[in-house]
C-alpha cells in the first residue's frame, strides 16, 4: 500500500518527455493537460493491473503473467498495443539474456584471473553490477530509476 | 579484458532525456510502476515480465492519449486540458478516465443547466 499520495504518481519529467516527443515541435503543452495525462497514466496502470490480476485469479494463479497482461489489454480494447509490446518484449528478453551471459562470462574470467595472479580485478564492475541487478527478478536496486527520479524531483 | 563499452541496449533513457531508438528500452521507472501495481488489492508478487509489459504499455498509452487529444484539438498549436477531456468523453474505451479527467463547464453554463432542470420540474414543486 502506498504511504504518500506522490507514490502513485509517475515522474513529471518523463511524462513531459513522452508527450513532447509525440507532438510536432513548438506545440505548447498546458500544465493542466500534462497533469491530466499523468493522472490518466497512473489510472491506466491500476486498471490494467487489476484487469490482468482478475484474469490470473480466474485461472487460480497467484501471479500476473505476461499472458494475463496481454489478455487484459485486449479486454480494455487496447489491441493495437499488443503487437508492438510483443516485439518489445522479445528484444527486451534477448538483451536481458545477453547481459546475463556477459555477466557470467566476466565472472568466469575474473575468477580465472584471480586464481592466476591473486591481485584482484582491474575492472570497474559497479555499473555492470547495477545493470545486471535490473535483470534479477527482484528489481529492487535499479540505478536508472534513481537517476530519473533525481531529474524529476 | 578491457572495460566493455556500453551497447545501445544498456543506455539509461532517463540520463539522455531522448526517446531511445531501441524499442525495448523503458522511459518510465519500473519501481514507481511497481508501487502503483502493488497498491491494487490482491496483487502479491509482480513478475519482471509483467512489470516490463505494463510499464511499456503505459508509455504507449501516454503517446496514444496525447496523439488522440491533439488530433481533435481546434487549436493545434497547443495541447490543453479540454482537449484531453473531450477525447476521453468521446472514445468508448477511454470511459475509465471520465472521472479522472472530467469535462469542465463554466459557472454560467452550470447555472443554465440548473435553470433548465428547475423548469423541467416546475409543475412538481
Boltz contact constraints between the chains, C-beta under 6 A:
constraints:
  - contact:
      token1: [A, 1]
      token2: [B, 39]
      max_distance: 6.0
  - contact:
      token1: [A, 2]
      token2: [B, 39]
      max_distance: 6.0
  - contact:
      token1: [A, 7]
      token2: [B, 35]
      max_distance: 6.0
  - contact:
      token1: [A, 8]
      token2: [B, 36]
      max_distance: 6.0
  - contact:
      token1: [A, 10]
      token2: [B, 28]
      max_distance: 6.0
  - contact:
      token1: [A, 10]
      token2: [B, 32]
      max_distance: 6.0
  - contact:
      token1: [A, 14]
      token2: [B, 27]
      max_distance: 6.0
  - contact:
      token1: [A, 14]
      token2: [B, 28]
      max_distance: 6.0
  - contact:
      token1: [A, 18]
      token2: [B, 62]
      max_distance: 6.0
  - contact:
      token1: [A, 19]
      token2: [B, 66]
      max_distance: 6.0
  - contact:
      token1: [A, 21]
      token2: [B, 19]
      max_distance: 6.0
  - contact:
      token1: [A, 22]
      token2: [B, 63]
      max_distance: 6.0
  - contact:
      token1: [A, 22]
      token2: [B, 66]
      max_distance: 6.0
  - contact:
      token1: [A, 22]
      token2: [B, 67]
      max_distance: 6.0
  - contact:
      token1: [A, 23]
      token2: [B, 70]
      max_distance: 6.0
  - contact:
      token1: [A, 28]
      token2: [B, 78]
      max_distance: 6.0
  - contact:
      token1: [A, 29]
      token2: [B, 79]
      max_distance: 6.0
  - contact:
      token1: [A, 30]
      token2: [B, 80]
      max_distance: 6.0
  - contact:
      token1: [A, 32]
      token2: [B, 81]
      max_distance: 6.0
  - contact:
      token1: [A, 33]
      token2: [B, 79]
      max_distance: 6.0
  - contact:
      token1: [A, 33]
      token2: [B, 80]
      max_distance: 6.0
  - contact:
      token1: [A, 33]
      token2: [B, 81]
      max_distance: 6.0
  - contact:
      token1: [A, 33]
      token2: [B, 84]
      max_distance: 6.0
  - contact:
      token1: [A, 36]
      token2: [B, 81]
      max_distance: 6.0
  - contact:
      token1: [A, 36]
      token2: [B, 84]
      max_distance: 6.0
  - contact:
      token1: [A, 36]
      token2: [B, 101]
      max_distance: 6.0
  - contact:
      token1: [A, 37]
      token2: [B, 65]
      max_distance: 6.0
  - contact:
      token1: [A, 39]
      token2: [B, 100]
      max_distance: 6.0
  - contact:
      token1: [A, 40]
      token2: [B, 65]
      max_distance: 6.0
  - contact:
      token1: [A, 40]
      token2: [B, 97]
      max_distance: 6.0
  - contact:
      token1: [A, 40]
      token2: [B, 100]
      max_distance: 6.0
  - contact:
      token1: [A, 41]
      token2: [B, 58]
      max_distance: 6.0
  - contact:
      token1: [A, 41]
      token2: [B, 62]
      max_distance: 6.0
  - contact:
      token1: [A, 42]
      token2: [B, 36]
      max_distance: 6.0
  - contact:
      token1: [A, 43]
      token2: [B, 100]
      max_distance: 6.0
  - contact:
      token1: [A, 44]
      token2: [B, 58]
      max_distance: 6.0
  - contact:
      token1: [A, 44]
      token2: [B, 61]
      max_distance: 6.0
  - contact:
      token1: [A, 45]
      token2: [B, 33]
      max_distance: 6.0
  - contact:
      token1: [A, 45]
      token2: [B, 36]
      max_distance: 6.0
  - contact:
      token1: [A, 45]
      token2: [B, 58]
      max_distance: 6.0
  - contact:
      token1: [A, 47]
      token2: [B, 96]
      max_distance: 6.0
  - contact:
      token1: [A, 48]
      token2: [B, 54]
      max_distance: 6.0
  - contact:
      token1: [A, 49]
      token2: [B, 37]
      max_distance: 6.0
  - contact:
      token1: [A, 49]
      token2: [B, 40]
      max_distance: 6.0
  - contact:
      token1: [A, 50]
      token2: [B, 40]
      max_distance: 6.0
  - contact:
      token1: [A, 53]
      token2: [B, 42]
      max_distance: 6.0
  - contact:
      token1: [A, 53]
      token2: [B, 43]
      max_distance: 6.0
  - contact:
      token1: [A, 63]
      token2: [B, 45]
      max_distance: 6.0
  - contact:
      token1: [A, 63]
      token2: [B, 47]
      max_distance: 6.0
  - contact:
      token1: [A, 64]
      token2: [B, 50]
      max_distance: 6.0
  - contact:
      token1: [A, 66]
      token2: [B, 49]
      max_distance: 6.0
  - contact:
      token1: [A, 66]
      token2: [B, 50]
      max_distance: 6.0
  - contact:
      token1: [A, 66]
      token2: [B, 53]
      max_distance: 6.0
  - contact:
      token1: [A, 69]
      token2: [B, 50]
      max_distance: 6.0
  - contact:
      token1: [A, 69]
      token2: [B, 53]
      max_distance: 6.0
  - contact:
      token1: [A, 77]
      token2: [B, 93]
      max_distance: 6.0
  - contact:
      token1: [A, 81]
      token2: [B, 57]
      max_distance: 6.0
  - contact:
      token1: [A, 81]
      token2: [B, 60]
      max_distance: 6.0
  - contact:
      token1: [A, 85]
      token2: [B, 53]
      max_distance: 6.0
  - contact:
      token1: [A, 85]
      token2: [B, 56]
      max_distance: 6.0
  - contact:
      token1: [A, 85]
      token2: [B, 57]
      max_distance: 6.0
  - contact:
      token1: [A, 88]
      token2: [B, 23]
      max_distance: 6.0
  - contact:
      token1: [A, 88]
      token2: [B, 24]
      max_distance: 6.0
  - contact:
      token1: [A, 88]
      token2: [B, 56]
      max_distance: 6.0
  - contact:
      token1: [A, 91]
      token2: [B, 24]
      max_distance: 6.0
  - contact:
      token1: [A, 92]
      token2: [B, 24]
      max_distance: 6.0
  - contact:
      token1: [A, 92]
      token2: [B, 52]
      max_distance: 6.0
  - contact:
      token1: [A, 95]
      token2: [B, 9]
      max_distance: 6.0
  - contact:
      token1: [A, 109]
      token2: [B, 1]
      max_distance: 6.0
  - contact:
      token1: [A, 123]
      token2: [B, 3]
      max_distance: 6.0
  - contact:
      token1: [A, 131]
      token2: [B, 10]
      max_distance: 6.0
  - contact:
      token1: [A, 137]
      token2: [B, 48]
      max_distance: 6.0
  - contact:
      token1: [A, 139]
      token2: [B, 30]
      max_distance: 6.0
  - contact:
      token1: [A, 142]
      token2: [B, 31]
      max_distance: 6.0
  - contact:
      token1: [A, 144]
      token2: [B, 12]
      max_distance: 6.0
  - contact:
      token1: [A, 144]
      token2: [B, 14]
      max_distance: 6.0
  - contact:
      token1: [A, 145]
      token2: [B, 29]
      max_distance: 6.0
  - contact:
      token1: [A, 145]
      token2: [B, 31]
      max_distance: 6.0
  - contact:
      token1: [A, 147]
      token2: [B, 14]
      max_distance: 6.0
  - contact:
      token1: [A, 147]
      token2: [B, 15]
      max_distance: 6.0
  - contact:
      token1: [A, 148]
      token2: [B, 14]
      max_distance: 6.0
  - contact:
      token1: [A, 148]
      token2: [B, 29]
      max_distance: 6.0
